[in-house]
Amino acid sequence: QVQLVESGGGLVQAGGSLRLSCAASGRTFSRYNMGWFRQAPGKERAFVAAISWSGGADYADSVKGRFTISGDNAKATVDLQMNSLKPEDTAVYYCAADSRYSGRTWNHYNYWGPGTQVTVSS
């Protein structure tokens, strides 16, 4: 099994920045494909960003230009730098991982962290 743990969530004012981190432990892959998803109250889990083991990145349109995903495949870590935060970014953010590239499809990821709360005040 792979265990994922997120960190870095919190409360920030609109326009501010936060950096989320996720580390994998336990069973190891040679190639980690990782993603970030978020879920706001009353809404479905939504894709935020994904990065392949080779470094290719993809972003949801709503965060493109504001968020940056970066990963270290050797360390099995992935970060999400979030700038110019908006109140609508408020959600629980989840890290996900798989040995295959799963991109935007949340149910293709086999491993999930417990989530970290991000709250953006207006």
N, C-alpha and C positions, 0 to 999 in steps of 0.2 A: 504494500500500500504506500501511497504517497501522501504525506501530510503537507498542507499549505497553511501558512500563517501570514495574515496581512497586518500591516502597521501603518501609522501615519495619518489616520483619520482625525477629524476634530471639527471645531467650529471656526468659521472664518467669515469675514465680511465680504460682500460682493466686490469683485475686482481683485480680491486677494489670491493667494496661491497656497497649495498644499502639495506635498509629495507623498504618495502611497508606495509602500514597498511590500513585496511578497517573497517569501523564501520557502523552498520545497525541501523536505527531508524524508527519510525513509527509503523506500525503494527508489533507485535512481535510473534515469534514462540516459542514453547517450545523446539524445536530442530532445530538448524541451521546447514544446510549443505552448505558449502561454497567452492568456487573455484576461481582460478586465471587463466585468459586466456590472450593472447597477440596477437596483430596484428601489423605486420610490413607493411610499405608501399607496396602496390601492392600484398600483400599476404592475405590469408584467416585467420580468427581468429583461433588461435591454443591453445590447452590445455597446461597449465603449471603445475598446481598442484591443488589438491582438498583435503578437509578434511571433514569427516563426523562429526555429532554431538557428536559421542562417541570417536572421536579422531583418527580414522583410516585415514591414509594419502596415497595419490597416486601421482606419479610424472611422467611427461613426461621423456622419456629416455634422451632427450637433456639437462635436468637440474638436473637429479638425481645425488646426491653427491655434488652438488653445491648450490642448493636451499633447504630451509626448510620452510614448512608451519606449522603454529601453530594457534590455535584458542581458544577462550574463549566463550563457548556456553552461559554462563550466561550473559556475557556482549555483546554478538552478535558482536564480533570482530574477525578478522582474519589477521594475519601478514604473510609476505613472506620475509624471510631473503635470500638475493641473494649474494653469494660470488663467487669469481673467475669469475667475469663477463667478457663476451666476446663481441666483436662488434656485433656478430650475435644475441645477446640478445636485441639489440635495437628494441624497439617497444612501442606501447601504451599498458599498462597493465590494464586489467579490472578485477574488483572483481565481483563475482556473488554469488547469494544465492538462496536457495529454502528450503521448508520444507521437501522435499524428497531428498534423496541422488541422485545426478545427475552425479557425477563422471566426466568423460571426455567429456560428450556430451553437447556442449554449448547450444543447443536449448532446453534442458530440464530444464534450469534454468529460472525462471520467473523474477528474479530481478537482475539488473545490475547497477554498478556505471558508472559515466561518463568517467572514464579512467584517467590514469596518465602516462606521457611520461617518458620513461627511455631511455637514450642515452649513449652508451658506445663507447668511442673513442679509436682508436688504437694507 
